[in-house]
Amino acid sequence: MAIVSRVSFGAVYKVGDDAGWSIPNAQSVNYNAWAEAIDFHVGDILSFEYNSLFHSVLEVSRDAYESCNTQSPMKSYTTGKDSITLESSDPRYFICGAPGHCQMGMKLEIRTNGAGNSPNVPTRPMLQLSPYSSPGWNPWLESSAWQLPLATKLVIAVAALAIFSIGFIY
């Protein structure tokens, strides 16, 4: 009997979809309309993708969000590929730190509906920790089969070499 553990991961949402995190224009995104169309849950991940030469992501208070104040962010992200996990059901507020960009629409309010699966995301990615529950499982094709401590790998290699050597003697 195989024991199977399943771990649920949150859904990953690219902020602004294909437009990413950029100055909104006629071909771009209204970030709050984008967010309102999604049922976010604790554990979901926001992926901000942007050109770090021109933009950043600042997590700010509600007051700073409403006034586009970039002076005292709670957190600052500047890599151009930032992933932010929604860890609680509290509202989160994000703005671009470049001068004037928040006023031009680069601001995002996220409301999270608590833990659990979203009706908008019927199947969340699952990690199956026991490979034996999958028909046709092949240990040689699974990278996790090779994730053993070095000492264990050495014992296996020495044992295989010994068996191989004995085969040539007889």
Secondary structure by P-SEA (a helix, b strand, c coil): cbbbbbbbbccccccccccccccccccccaaaaaaaaccccccbbbbbbcccccbbbbbccaaaaaacccccccccccccbbbbbbccccbbbbbbccccccccccbbbbbbcccccccccccccccccccccccccccccccccccccaaaaaaaaaaaaaaaaaaaac
